[in-house]
Amino acid sequence: MLAYIGRRLGALIVILFGSSFLLYNLDAYSSDPTEGLRTSTDPRAHQQLLSLIRTLHLDVPPPARYFMWLKGVLGVFTGHFTLGLTRDQNQVSTYITHAIPVTIRLVTLATVVAILFGIGLGIISALRQYSRFDYAMTFFAFLMYSLPIFWVAVLLKAYLAISFNNFLVNGTIAPLWIVSAAIVSGVFWSALISGTRQKVMMIFAIAGSATTVFLTLLSLTKWFTHPGLGPIMMVALGLGFAFGITYLSTGLENKAALRSSVTVVLIGLVLYFPVEYLLTKFSNLLAIFVMLLVTVAIATAVGSGFAKIDRRPVIRTSIFASLFVGFLFIIDKLMKTWVPYVNSDAIHQRPIPTIGQANDLLPEGNFWFSFLDIVLHLALPTIALILISMAGYIRYSRGTMLEVLNQDYIRTARAKGLSERTVVMRHAFRNTLIPITTIVVVDIAGIIGGAIITERVFGWRGMGTLFNTAINSYDLNLLMGVSLITSTMIILANLAADLAYSALDPRIRVVGKK
């Protein structure tokens, strides 16, 4: 294994620096950063031109200049690492250091959610091939895949920011929107559950009626202007998740897993007010991290207590349920921060932003104000990225699952009398992940590369914007710095994908050359 990793890393390093050499020289020969100064009539232009040539070593041929840049990169081994200077004579590494956290914050959540929901919906679509749900997901996937992201972003700005901010003035839902939401809910759940025509109509009526009643209550109670979950809603959501994750993880017939997941939800109910006090008293990331560790420890203890044998799946299910409860605690706290946040002078009743990374006018020192502000600034670009990215995962995971379901070992598993959940989750799903792993890992590596169009539309200053700036300003060192970071992540992602294959499929083994 070590020999294989060494060979792969060696080959990938050669590819990395070979591609960087080509990119450096192609960009150096095709662009002239001094053109503006050469044609300028400013009397200071000649002095500035000489300074630029001296700073960027433009009097050195590009192939030799590349090795001067490479010497700075290899300085990481001697403690003298540098990516060179930009045109304005600042360190490239400084720009990248500021841009990477912005990009990670913008793209990470969208990528993870798109992967989870895209793969999940694609697999459900494959299991219900040629059903109403399958047709609906196929239509949705092709629609989202064909739409340009800047157009989706503009629509989100218009309806989920400007119109929604106007709606929040009174928080009352118009009857037309309630009826529309009820129809959409009825169509979704009837397509998802499916069945005979009579059953479909009954599901449509139940889902539509429940949605109508739910939205009417939210409108009458002005929930949108004074949101919150509270212990009752948290327990209801937690129990629903506990049953769902138990079904997927071990099956509802595993009583130990079901009892442990339900127990951690009830423990969350008992600790509701103490946790709320702690989140108010100790409002910082360290306190949240400590509470996360305590949550996992409690879930592990509960799972170990209920499981006498085969404890691992029970503990895993219990941990997932406890993490969801912890997530609900954070959401509940953010909702309780909503009213003072919206009424602050910096927000002035317009909480959903359309541009920027944060509101600089918010008072400093209030952790939950800052946290909620970051979440709201993330909302629109994250939704835009999720809608576009999820479409590809739906189509790819559906096709892969259909291919796996037609294999002989799946027919054998069903012929042995295994439950459908066991056939799908333990046999088909695991092998479905093998081809999906490649695009998932590369997508995760692409997080560092940023989202150029999305960052530009929403006014974020991440790696994508930095890359675009480098091209437009003929800033070769800045371009190479961004490309080096992005290429390194993609190369490491390919290595991780190769190693993940053997973990997902025991038949795949990495061996040395004979």
ZINOR-V368232 format. One record per helix or strand of 3 or more residues. SS is the DSSP state (~ for helix, > for strand). FROM is the first residue (numbers start at 0). TO is the last residue. If there is no record, write none. Layout:
BEGIN
SS_FROM_TO ; SS_FROM_TO
END
This chain:
BEGIN
~_1_29 ; ~_34_37 ; ~_44_55 ; ~_61_76 ; ~_91_126 ; ~_131_145 ; ~_148_166 ; ~_174_192 ; ~_196_219 ; ~_229_248 ; ~_254_269 ; ~_271_280 ; ~_284_305 ; ~_310_341 ; ~_366_404 ; ~_407_414 ; ~_419_444 ; ~_451_457 ; ~_462_471 ; ~_475_503
END
